[in-house]
Structures are given as structure tokens and as C-alpha cells.
């Protein structure tokens, strides 16, 4: 418990430093947040037009889309606002041999690496998620609690999956582009109604590309108030993080230090 407390204190300090650094340039800070909020809004307008024309789609209605976007964008914002060095950035650090700086420090290597960078624009995702939830009409305290918990688990799923994709650089060399594409793919499929997919595609969304555990399952948790589904979602997050941790540390045995001289502040 003492070690866990020390790590949490360290991560909180990292987040505070990253946030202070980002806010040093106020105009850029605000522009990135507003820009991401507008970007999400433009994408969301597509679904507004679609459902206005066709109504419900295989059981999904507009209220479900509000909830889906609320959970997905809030989860994405929570995850990558704090752990922006996962995914493509992690693949870049590995391929360039830039883990050396982290290896010599007495902290949990994986957590230190992924939490050492903050994505300012994801605050716009976080804000959009909160606003989208306001349109769902689900203001019962239990619904709000399940929404927050499900969004946090969705964020952990995003980051855990990105750790796996970023760690592919240990095995494939420069996997930055592949990691970016896989992260974009899981985000894209998350924002589509799960009922649109069947057969092999549906199976993949629950396994190799676990987008269903970021969008569809959390939506059902909030709608049905199912403790069993919530436990299943938590279990899926544990599995993905377990796989991500294993892939990272097994790959670390193959890591080769970089020869470039870098100054880290």
C-alpha cells in the first residue's frame, strides 16, 4: 500500500507539471480544447442528420447515440489527457531508443512513460462528453454514477489497448503508423452503434479490437443498471491491461538503447 501511494503521488505530480506546462501558452491551450470540442460536434452532427432521416437503427435511437458519444468522448478524454505517451508516441519512443531516460529512474517504468505526457486537446473531448450526457436526460444519481464509472473504465480500456499497440514497436521496429491506425480504428468503431455489426465483425469488436467494451457495453451498463455487466466490463479492462503489461515488459527484453543525445527537462 505504501508503494501504491507513492506511485499515485508521483503520477499526480506528473499530471500537475504537465498541466502547468500546457497552460503556459494560454492561447494555444484554449484553442486546442475548443478545436477538439468543435471537431467532435461536427462528427456528431452526422448522426443527428442520420437519425432524423431514418429514426431508430436496430434498436439504437438518438438518446442512445447521445449516451454513446458521452461515454466514448469522456473516456477518451480521461484516458489520453493523463496518459498521452501511449499508442503511437510509445511506439516512437521505443523505435528511437528513447526509453533510456526512464530506465534509470526508480519508478514504475510503464506508468512513468505513458503518464509523462499530457494531451491538451483531449480536455475538449472530456468537455464534449459531459455536454453530450446532459442531453440524455438520465439524471438519477445511480445513472450518473454508472456513467462516470463506465467512462473511467472506457478510458482505461483506451489506454490499455494503446499500450499494446505502442509496444508492437519492440517486435516490429517502427510501428508508429500501425499503432496510430489501430487506435483510430478502435475509436471509429466505438462511435458506431454496436448492433450494426454481426458475425466475425462483432466477434472482433469484443476481442482483437475491443471497441465494444468502450462504447456498446458501457451504454448497456447505464441503460440497464446491470452490476453483472459492469463487473464484466471491469474484467475486460483487467485483461487488456494484463496483456498490455505483458507485451510491454516482454518486449523490453528486446529493447536496444538509442545512440542520440537528448536533453530531458
VOBA-1610 file (N, C-alpha, C; in pm, whole numbers, padded with zeros to 5 digits, always signed):
BEGIN
Unk+00083-00121+00000Unk+00000+00000+00000Unk+00086+00126+00000Unk+00199+00119+00072Unk+00288+00235+00076Unk+00346+00262-00062Unk+00382+00153-00134Unk+00437+00168-00269Unk+00331+00224-00364Unk+00207+00175-00351Unk+00097+00223-00436Unk+00072+00371-00411Unk+00074+00411-00285Unk+00053+00551-00251Unk+00164+00639-00309Unk+00287+00588-00304Unk+00400+00664-00359Unk+00385+00681-00509Unk+00343+00574-00579Unk+00325+00583-00723Unk+00214+00680-00760Unk+00103+00676-00686Unk-00009+00767-00713Unk+00032+00912-00689Unk+00110+00935-00586Unk+00159+01070-00557Unk+00248+01119-00672Unk+00333+01028-00720Unk+00422+01062-00831Unk+00343+01095-00957Unk+00242+01013-00988Unk+00160+01036-01107Unk+00083+01167-01096Unk+00036+01198-00975Unk-00033+01325-00955Unk+00061+01443-00979Unk+00185+01428-00935Unk+00284+01534-00956Unk+00316+01549-01104Unk+00326+01436-01176Unk+00350+01442-01321Unk+00238+01517-01392Unk+00114+01485-01354Unk-00002+01550-01416Unk-00002+01700-01389Unk+00031+01737-01267Unk+00034+01879-01231Unk+00139+01954-01312Unk+00255+01893-01328Unk+00362+01957-01406Unk+00322+01970-01553Unk+00264+01863-01608Unk+00222+01866-01748Unk+00115+01972-01772Unk+00020+01982-01679Unk-00087+02081-01693Unk-00032+02222-01683Unk+00058+02245-01589Unk+00119+02378-01575Unk+00196+02416-01700Unk+00266+02318-01757Unk+00343+02344-01878Unk+00251+02379-01995Unk+00139+02307-02007Unk+00045+02332-02116Unk-00021+02468-02103Unk-00051+02509-01981Unk-00119+02636-01958Unk-00027+02756-01969Unk+00102+02728-01986Unk+00197+02838-02002Unk+00166+02919-02127Unk+00113+02850-02229Unk+00073+02916-02354Unk-00079+02914-02361Unk-00141+03012-02299Unk-00285+03012-02278Unk-00365+03007-02409Unk-00323+03085-02508Unk-00398+03089-02634Unk-00399+02952-02701Unk-00283+02888-02707Unk-00274+02755-02767Unk-00354+02653-02686Unk-00348+02666-02554Unk-00420+02577-02464Unk-00570+02580-02492Unk-00625+02700-02498Unk-00769+02717-02519Unk-00808+02677-02662Unk-00724+02714-02759Unk-00754+02683-02899Unk-00763+02533-02922Unk-00671+02458-02865Unk-00673+02313-02882Unk-00798+02250-02822Unk-00839+02299-02706Unk-00957+02244-02639Unk-01083+02275-02720Unk-01097+02401-02760Unk-01214+02441-02838Unk-01217+02370-02973Unk-01100+02357-03035Unk-01093+02290-03164Unk-01138+02146-03157Unk-01097+02073-03053Unk-01138+01934-03039Unk-01287+01924-03008Unk-01340+02017-02929Unk-01484+02018-02898Unk-01565+02035-03027Unk-01522+02129-03112Unk-01591+02154-03239Unk-01579+02033-03331Unk-01461+01970-03332Unk-01439+01853-03416Unk-01537+01741-03379Unk-01553+01716-03249Unk-01649+01616-03204Unk-01792+01654-03243Unk-01821+01783-03231Unk-01955+01830-03265Unk-01989+01809-03411Unk-01891+01834-03500Unk-01914+01815-03643Unk-01941+01668-03674Unk-01865+01579-03610Unk-01886+01437-03632Unk-02023+01393-03578Unk-02063+01453-03468Unk-02189+01417-03405Unk-02308+01463-03490Unk-02293+01574-03561Unk-02400+01625-03647Unk-02440+01521-03751Unk-02343+01441-03796Unk-02373+01335-03892Unk-02481+01242-03838Unk-02466+01203-03711Unk-02564+01112-03652Unk-02698+01181-03629Unk-02695+01309-03598Unk-02820+01384-03582Unk-02901+01381-03712Unk-02831+01406-03823Unk-02898+01405-03954Unk-02946+01264-03987Unk-02862+01166-03960Unk-02894+01028-03994Unk-03019+00981-03921Unk-03023+01002-03790Unk-03138+00955-03712Unk-03262+01039-03738Unk-03243+01163-03777Unk-03358+01245-03813Unk-03425+01192-03939Unk-03345+01131-04027Unk-03398+01078-04152Unk-03454+00936-04138Unk-03386+00853-04058Unk-03419+00711-04055Unk-03476+00661-03921Unk-03475+00746-03818Unk-03527+00703-03689Unk-03436+00601-03623Unk-03493+00503-03557Unk-03415+00402-03486Unk-03345+00308-03584Unk-03226+00261-03545Unk-03148+00168-03625Unk-03115+00046-03541Unk-03185-00064-03568Unk-03163-00190-03495Unk-03162-00170-03344Unk-03260-00097-03296Unk-03274-00078-03153Unk-03204+00044-03097Unk-03117+00107-03176Unk-03047+00228-03133Unk-03128+00350-03173Unk-03154+00437-03074Unk-03224+00563-03100Unk-03131+00679-03071Unk-03178+00800-03094Unk-03093+00916-03077Unk-03044+00930-02933Unk-03127+00897-02837Unk-03086+00904-02697Unk-02968+00812-02669Unk-02966+00696-02736Unk-02856+00602-02719Unk-02727+00658-02779Unk-02739+00731-02888Unk-02622+00792-02950Unk-02564+00901-02860Unk-02653+00980-02798Unk-02605+01079-02701Unk-02522+01011-02593Unk-02575+00901-02540Unk-02506+00830-02432Unk-02377+00767-02482Unk-02380+00711-02603Unk-02261+00650-02661Unk-02149+00753-02677Unk-02182+00869-02734Unk-02082+00973-02753Unk-02034+01029-02619Unk-02125+01040-02524Unk-02087+01092-02392Unk-01983+01003-02327Unk-02007+00873-02327Unk-01914+00779-02263Unk-01783+00770-02340Unk-01792+00758-02473Unk-01672+00740-02554Unk-01580+00863-02548Unk-01637+00982-02561Unk-01553+01102-02562Unk-01501+01136-02422Unk-01584+01115-02320Unk-01536+01139-02184Unk-01427+01039-02149Unk-01447+00912-02186Unk-01346+00810-02159Unk-01215+00839-02232Unk-01227+00877-02359Unk-01107+00911-02437Unk-01037+01031-02375Unk-01116+01130-02334Unk-01057+01249-02273Unk-00985+01217-02143Unk-01048+01137-02058Unk-00987+01099-01930Unk-00859+01020-01954Unk-00866+00924-02047Unk-00751+00838-02071Unk-00630+00912-02125Unk-00649+00984-02234Unk-00534+01043-02302Unk-00499+01183-02253Unk-00582+01242-02171Unk-00541+01366-02107Unk-00426+01338-02011Unk-00431+01222-01946Unk-00328+01187-01849Unk-00219+01098-01907Unk-00253+01009-01999Unk-00157+00907-02048Unk-00136+00921-02197Unk-00092+01036-02241Unk-00079+01063-02384Unk+00045+01000-02447Unk+00132+00943-02367Unk+00250+00879-02424Unk+00227+00732-02457Unk+00102+00691-02461Unk+00071+00556-02506Unk+00048+00559-02656Unk+00024+00442-02716Unk-00006+00436-02858Unk+00112+00475-02946Unk+00089+00562-03042Unk+00191+00600-03140Unk+00311+00665-03074Unk+00289+00744-02971Unk+00401+00809-02903Unk+00490+00707-02833Unk+00428+00605-02774Unk+00506+00499-02711Unk+00587+00424-02816Unk+00525+00395-02930Unk+00596+00326-03038Unk+00715+00408-03086Unk+00698+00539-03092Unk+00808+00628-03135Unk+00924+00624-03036Unk+00892+00632-02907Unk+00997+00630-02804Unk+01076+00501-02810Unk+01006+00390-02831Unk+01072+00259-02837Unk+01160+00249-02960Unk+01105+00286-03074Unk+01179+00274-03201Unk+01302+00364-03204Unk+01294+00479-03138Unk+01405+00574-03137Unk+01503+00549-03023Unk+01475+00447-02942Unk+01564+00416-02830Unk+01562+00522-02721Unk+01444+00583-02699Unk+01436+00693-02603Unk+01376+00653-02469Unk+01376+00523-02443Unk+01333+00479-02310Unk+01446+00487-02208Unk+01567+00516-02255Unk+01683+00517-02167Unk+01663+00610-02047Unk+01605+00726-02075Unk+01584+00825-01970Unk+01498+00769-01857Unk+01395+00692-01893Unk+01303+00638-01793Unk+01361+00517-01722Unk+01448+00443-01790Unk+01503+00320-01734Unk+01590+00344-01613Unk+01653+00461-01606Unk+01746+00487-01496Unk+01678+00547-01374Unk+01548+00572-01384Unk+01476+00634-01272Unk+01403+00528-01190Unk+01396+00546-01057Unk+01338+00445-00967Unk+01185+00452-00959Unk+01120+00443-01075Unk+00974+00446-01079Unk+00923+00332-01167Unk+00795+00302-01154Unk+00735+00202-01241Unk+00752+00248-01385Unk+00823+00169-01464Unk+00862+00213-01598Unk+00743+00242-01688Unk+00651+00148-01699Unk+00538+00164-01790Unk+00454+00286-01754Unk+00417+00298-01627Unk+00334+00410-01584Unk+00407+00543-01602Unk+00536+00544-01572Unk+00613+00668-01586Unk+00616+00713-01732Unk+00637+00617-01823Unk+00645+00652-01965Unk+00512+00708-02015Unk+00402+00635-01994Unk+00275+00676-02057Unk+00215+00799-01990Unk+00245+00822-01862Unk+00188+00937-01793Unk+00278+01061-01799Unk+00391+01050-01865Unk+00485+01164-01868Unk+00448+01269-01972Unk+00343+01245-02046Unk+00299+01342-02147Unk+00148+01359-02139Unk+00104+01483-02157Unk-00039+01515-02150Unk-00086+01570-02284Unk-00206+01528-02326Unk-00266+01580-02450Unk-00370+01685-02413Unk-00340+01810-02440Unk-00428+01920-02402Unk-00561+01914-02475Unk-00559+01876-02603Unk-00681+01877-02682Unk-00788+01783-02629Unk-00746+01679-02556Unk-00843+01583-02504Unk-00932+01642-02395Unk-00894+01756-02341Unk-00983+01824-02247Unk-01111+01864-02320Unk-01098+01892-02450Unk-01216+01920-02531Unk-01305+01799-02544Unk-01244+01678-02555Unk-01322+01554-02557Unk-01396+01536-02425Unk-01325+01562-02318Unk-01385+01547-02185Unk-01505+01640-02170Unk-01488+01765-02211Unk-01597+01861-02201Unk-01715+01822-02289Unk-01685+01771-02410Unk-01791+01729-02501Unk-01869+01613-02441Unk-01800+01520-02376Unk-01867+01408-02313Unk-01966+01451-02207Unk-01927+01548-02126Unk-02015+01598-02021Unk-02137+01667-02081Unk-02115+01748-02185Unk-02225+01819-02250Unk-02320+01719-02317Unk-02264+01618-02386Unk-02348+01518-02453Unk-02435+01444-02351Unk-02379+01417-02234Unk-02457+01345-02133Unk-02577+01428-02085Unk-02564+01559-02087Unk-02672+01646-02043Unk-02797+01627-02129Unk-02779+01579-02253Unk-02892+01560-02344Unk-02957+01422-02329Unk-02898+01335-02249Unk-02955+01201-02233Unk-03076+01200-02141Unk-03086+01298-02053Unk-03197+01304-01959Unk-03185+01205-01844Unk-03071+01142-01830Unk-03050+01044-01723Unk-02981+01111-01606Unk-03063+01167-01516Unk-03007+01244-01406Unk-03030+01178-01270Unk-03073+01053-01272Unk-03084+00980-01147Unk-02942+00958-01093Unk-02921+00973-00962Unk-02786+00958-00905Unk-02717+00829-00945Unk-02792+00719-00953Unk-02732+00591-00991Unk-02687+00595-01136Unk-02767+00656-01223Unk-02729+00667-01364Unk-02602+00749-01380Unk-02596+00860-01306Unk-02477+00945-01314Unk-02353+00871-01264Unk-02369+00797-01154Unk-02257+00720-01100Unk-02209+00615-01200Unk-02304+00542-01259Unk-02268+00439-01357Unk-02205+00501-01481Unk-02252+00619-01520Unk-02194+00689-01634Unk-02048+00725-01607Unk-02021+00779-01491Unk-01884+00819-01456Unk-01792+00697-01447Unk-01839+00593-01378Unk-01757+00472-01363Unk-01731+00406-01497Unk-01836+00396-01579Unk-01821+00335-01711Unk-01727+00416-01800Unk-01732+00547-01790Unk-01644+00632-01869Unk-01498+00615-01827Unk-01475+00605-01697Unk-01339+00583-01648Unk-01286+00449-01697Unk-01369+00346-01691Unk-01328+00214-01741Unk-01304+00217-01892Unk-01387+00293-01964Unk-01366+00309-02108Unk-01232+00376-02135Unk-01199+00478-02055Unk-01069+00545-02069Unk-00953+00450-02042Unk-00967+00367-01940Unk-00863+00268-01910Unk-00848+00167-02023Unk-00961+00132-02084Unk-00957+00039-02197Unk-00885+00103-02317Unk-00914+00229-02343Unk-00845+00302-02449Unk-00694+00297-02428Unk-00651+00334-02308Unk-00508+00343-02279Unk-00444+00205-02280Unk-00512+00106-02219Unk-00458-00029-02216Unk-00435-00084-02356Unk-00533-00062-02445Unk-00519-00107-02583Unk-00405-00033-02652Unk-00390+00095-02624Unk-00283+00174-02684Unk-00146+00131-02635Unk-00138+00082-02512Unk-00012+00027-02463Unk+00027-00095-02545Unk-00072-00178-02577Unk-00045-00297-02660Unk+00004-00255-02799Unk-00068-00162-02862Unk-00030-00122-02998Unk+00105-00051-02999Unk+00129+00033-02898Unk+00258+00102-02893Unk+00373+00006-02868Unk+00350-00099-02789Unk+00455-00197-02757Unk+00491-00285-02875Unk+00411-00281-02981Unk+00444-00359-03101Unk+00576-00315-03160Unk+00621-00193-03126Unk+00749-00143-03178Unk+00866-00227-03127Unk+00850-00292-03014Unk+00956-00381-02966Unk+00979-00497-03063Unk+00873-00538-03129Unk+00876-00658-03213Unk+00884-00626-03363Unk+00829-00511-03401Unk+00818-00478-03544Unk+00907-00363-03587Unk+00978-00303-03493Unk+01058-00186-03528Unk+00972-00061-03526Unk+00972+00014-03632Unk+00895+00139-03638Unk+00746+00108-03660Unk+00674+00095-03549Unk+00531+00061-03556Unk+00444+00182-03523Unk+00500+00300-03538Unk+00426+00421-03501Unk+00300+00437-03586Unk+00313+00418-03717Unk+00198+00435-03806Unk+00093+00328-03779Unk+00138+00204-03760Unk+00045+00094-03731Unk-00030+00120-03602Unk+00041+00165-03499Unk-00022+00194-03371Unk-00126+00304-03384Unk-00093+00407-03460Unk-00187+00518-03481Unk-00312+00471-03553Unk-00294+00386-03653Unk-00409+00336-03729Unk-00499+00247-03643Unk-00439+00164-03559Unk-00519+00077-03472Unk-00595+00159-03368Unk-00532+00263-03315Unk-00600+00350-03219Unk-00716+00423-03285Unk-00693+00472-03407Unk-00801+00539-03481Unk-00914+00442-03513Unk-00877+00317-03542Unk-00977+00216-03576Unk-01067+00187-03457Unk-01008+00168-03339Unk-01091+00136-03223Unk-01180+00254-03186Unk-01129+00377-03205Unk-01211+00495-03177Unk-01327+00504-03276Unk-01300+00478-03402Unk-01404+00485-03505Unk-01515+00384-03480Unk-01479+00259-03454Unk-01579+00155-03433Unk-01653+00174-03301Unk-01589+00240-03206Unk-01656+00270-03079Unk-01776+00361-03100Unk-01764+00454-03193Unk-01868+00555-03213Unk-01979+00512-03308Unk-01978+00384-03347Unk-02087+00328-03428Unk-02175+00240-03340Unk-02307+00241-03362Unk-02395+00150-03287Unk-02350+00005-03303Unk-02335-00064-03194Unk-02283-00200-03196Unk-02375-00296-03272Unk-02503-00264-03275Unk-02599-00353-03340Unk-02584-00356-03492Unk-02504-00265-03548Unk-02481-00265-03693Unk-02391-00381-03736Unk-02321-00440-03639Unk-02223-00544-03673Unk-02273-00680-03629Unk-02234-00781-03703Unk-02272-00918-03669Unk-02162-01013-03717Unk-02172-01137-03676Unk-02077-01238-03722Unk-01935-01210-03680Unk-01842-01223-03775Unk-01700-01207-03748Unk-01666-01066-03701Unk-01729-00965-03763Unk-01702-00827-03724Unk-01739-00803-03578Unk-01851-00855-03536Unk-01894-00839-03397Unk-01798-00912-03303Unk-01753-01029-03343Unk-01658-01105-03261Unk-01528-01027-03243Unk-01479-00965-03350Unk-01355-00889-03343Unk-01368-00768-03251Unk-01488-00707-03247Unk-01509-00589-03163Unk-01514-00623-03015Unk-01523-00751-02983Unk-01517-00795-02844Unk-01384-00863-02810Unk-01295-00874-02910Unk-01170-00945-02885Unk-01048-00865-02931Unk-01005-00883-03055Unk-00882-00821-03103Unk-00889-00669-03108Unk-01006-00616-03138Unk-01027-00471-03141Unk-01144-00440-03047Unk-01117-00434-02916Unk-01226-00434-02817Unk-01305-00303-02806Unk-01352-00254-02921Unk-01428-00129-02922Unk-01561-00143-02849Unk-01618-00265-02847Unk-01747-00286-02781Unk-01740-00258-02632Unk-01622-00280-02573Unk-01606-00257-02429Unk-01584-00109-02397Unk-01573-00026-02499Unk-01557+00118-02478Unk-01689+00190-02505Unk-01769+00138-02598Unk-01894+00203-02633Unk-02018+00124-02597Unk-02041+00011-02664Unk-02167-00063-02651Unk-02191-00115-02510Unk-02091-00179-02450Unk-02110-00237-02316Unk-02134-00129-02211Unk-02053-00022-02205Unk-02084+00085-02109Unk-02223+00146-02126Unk-02268+00160-02252Unk-02402+00212-02277Unk-02506+00121-02212Unk-02489-00010-02229Unk-02583-00105-02170Unk-02575-00105-02017Unk-02458-00082-01963Unk-02442-00073-01817Unk-02528+00038-01762Unk-02523+00155-01828Unk-02600+00271-01781Unk-02749+00249-01805Unk-02786+00196-01921Unk-02927+00178-01955Unk-02996+00073-01867Unk-02926-00036-01841Unk-02988-00146-01766Unk-02954-00144-01617Unk-02858-00059-01580Unk-02811-00054-01441Unk-02768-00193-01393Unk-02699-00263-01479Unk-02660-00401-01453Unk-02523-00409-01385Unk-02523-00460-01263Unk-02398-00481-01192Unk-02314-00591-01256Unk-02381-00690-01315Unk-02311-00800-01381Unk-02235-00751-01503Unk-02300-00666-01583Unk-02233-00609-01699Unk-02115-00521-01658Unk-02133-00446-01550Unk-02026-00359-01501Unk-01907-00443-01457Unk-01934-00556-01390Unk-01827-00645-01348Unk-01756-00704-01470Unk-01833-00738-01574Unk-01774-00789-01696Unk-01686-00686-01764Unk-01731-00559-01763Unk-01653-00451-01821Unk-01523-00432-01744Unk-01531-00437-01612Unk-01411-00424-01529Unk-01314-00539-01558Unk-01370-00660-01571Unk-01286-00776-01603Unk-01215-00761-01736Unk-01286-00707-01836Unk-01225-00686-01968Unk-01110-00586-01960Unk-01128-00481-01879Unk-01021-00381-01861Unk-00899-00446-01797Unk-00921-00531-01697Unk-00810-00600-01630Unk-00735-00688-01729Unk-00810-00760-01814Unk-00747-00848-01913Unk-00662-00767-02011Unk-00718-00658-02064Unk-00645-00576-02162Unk-00519-00517-02100Unk-00529-00468-01976Unk-00411-00414-01909Unk-00309-00523-01878Unk-00359-00642-01845Unk-00268-00754-01821Unk-00191-00789-01947Unk-00262-00795-02059Unk-00197-00824-02187Unk-00100-00712-02224Unk-00144-00587-02206Unk-00058-00473-02239Unk+00070-00471-02157Unk+00057-00498-02027Unk+00175-00501-01940Unk+00270-00612-01981Unk+00214-00730-02010Unk+00297-00844-02050Unk+00368-00816-02183Unk+00294-00761-02281Unk+00354-00732-02412Unk+00465-00628-02397Unk+00444-00529-02310Unk+00544-00424-02290Unk+00671-00478-02227Unk+00657-00551-02116Unk+00776-00595-02043Unk+00847-00712-02112Unk+00774-00796-02183Unk+00840-00899-02263Unk+00917-00836-02379Unk+00856-00734-02437Unk+00924-00664-02546Unk+01044-00586-02498Unk+01041-00542-02373Unk+01151-00463-02318Unk+01282-00542-02321Unk+01272-00674-02317Unk+01393-00758-02323Unk+01462-00746-02459Unk+01386-00702-02558Unk+01441-00687-02693Unk+01487-00543-02719Unk+01469-00456-02622Unk+01493-00313-02642Unk+01641-00284-02659Unk+01672-00195-02753Unk+01808-00150-02775Unk+01815-00001-02750Unk+01912+00041-02672Unk+01926+00182-02638Unk+01954+00266-02761Unk+01913+00391-02753Unk+01938+00481-02865Unk+02076+00542-02855Unk+02127+00588-02967Unk+02260+00649-02969Unk+02252+00801-02973Unk+02129+00854-02985Unk+02114+01000-02993Unk+02127+01062-02856Unk+02180+01183-02852Unk+02191+01256-02726Unk+02068+01344-02713Unk+01995+01327-02602Unk+01872+01403-02581Unk+01877+01469-02445Unk+01821+01588-02438Unk+01812+01659-02312Unk+01668+01654-02266Unk+01643+01597-02149Unk+01509+01586-02093Unk+01496+01681-01976Unk+01395+01764-01981Unk+01374+01863-01873Unk+01245+01829-01800
//
